[in-house]
Amino acid sequence: MNDMTGGFPSDGAVAANFRLLQDVDVKLTVEIGSTSLTLRELLALGEASVIELDRHANELLDVLVNGTLIGRGEVVMVGDRFGVRMTELVSPEKRA
């Protein structure tokens, strides 16, 4: 191949490829925290049980796409639903 890009796709080709991927579904997950329980503790949970998580109330939530951390945000209300306002984005280099 003897083109001006040195074997790399042109910006136009990259944009065209990206447009092809724009409609691919991904799973976005927001994590508020986690904890470890024994099976005995898990089986003892009831409707009024409170599970303490490993995160403080004022900490940002982790936002993941397909299990990869992409940023952090805070809970907001959007009408009568919850939403997340992104406050930090993880650089692509740090996502790997």
C-alpha positions in Angstrom: 0.0 0.0 0.0 1.5 3.3 -1.0 -0.7 6.1 0.3 0.0 9.4 2.1 -1.0 8.1 5.5 1.7 5.5 6.0 -0.7 2.6 6.1 -3.0 4.2 8.7 -6.6 5.0 7.9 -7.4 8.5 6.9 -9.5 10.7 9.2 -12.4 10.2 6.8 -12.1 6.5 7.0 -12.0 6.6 10.8 -15.1 8.8 10.9 -16.9 6.4 8.6 -16.0 3.4 10.7 -17.0 5.3 13.9 -20.4 6.0 12.3 -20.9 2.3 11.7 -20.4 1.6 15.4 -22.5 4.4 16.8 -25.6 2.2 17.0 -24.0 -0.7 18.8 -25.6 -1.2 22.2 -23.3 -1.1 25.3 -24.2 -1.6 28.9 -23.8 1.4 31.1 -23.6 0.6 34.9 -23.5 3.0 37.8 -22.0 1.6 41.0 -22.7 3.2 44.4 -20.5 0.8 46.3 -20.0 -2.8 47.3 -19.5 -5.1 50.2 -18.7 -8.7 51.0 -21.1 -10.9 52.8 -21.0 -14.5 54.0 -23.7 -16.8 52.7 -25.2 -16.8 56.2 -25.4 -12.9 56.2 -26.9 -13.0 52.7 -29.6 -15.5 53.7 -30.5 -13.5 56.8 -31.3 -10.3 54.7 -34.9 -9.2 54.9 -37.0 -6.3 53.6 -35.9 -3.9 56.4 -32.2 -5.0 56.2 -29.5 -2.3 55.7 -26.3 -3.2 53.9 -23.4 -1.0 54.6 -21.3 -0.3 51.5 -17.6 0.6 51.1 -18.2 4.1 50.0 -19.0 7.3 51.8 -22.2 9.2 51.1 -20.4 12.2 49.6 -18.2 10.2 47.2 -18.7 10.1 43.5 -20.3 7.1 41.8 -18.4 4.9 39.3 -19.7 4.9 35.8 -18.8 1.8 33.8 -19.4 0.8 30.2 -19.3 -3.0 29.6 -17.5 -3.3 32.9 -14.8 -0.7 32.2 -14.6 2.4 34.3 -15.1 5.4 32.1 -15.7 8.1 34.7 -17.4 9.2 37.9 -20.5 11.3 38.6 -23.1 12.3 41.1 -26.8 11.4 41.4 -29.3 13.9 40.1 -33.1 13.8 39.7 -34.5 13.9 36.1 -38.2 14.3 36.6 -39.2 11.4 38.8 -36.1 9.3 37.9 -32.5 9.1 38.9 -29.7 10.3 36.6 -26.0 10.7 36.8 -24.2 14.0 36.1 -20.7 13.1 34.9 -18.0 15.1 36.8 -14.9 13.1 35.8 -13.9 11.2 32.7 -11.2 8.6 32.8 -8.6 9.1 30.1 -8.5 6.3 27.4 -5.0 5.4 28.5 -6.1 4.7 32.0 -9.1 2.6 31.0 -7.1 -0.4 30.0 
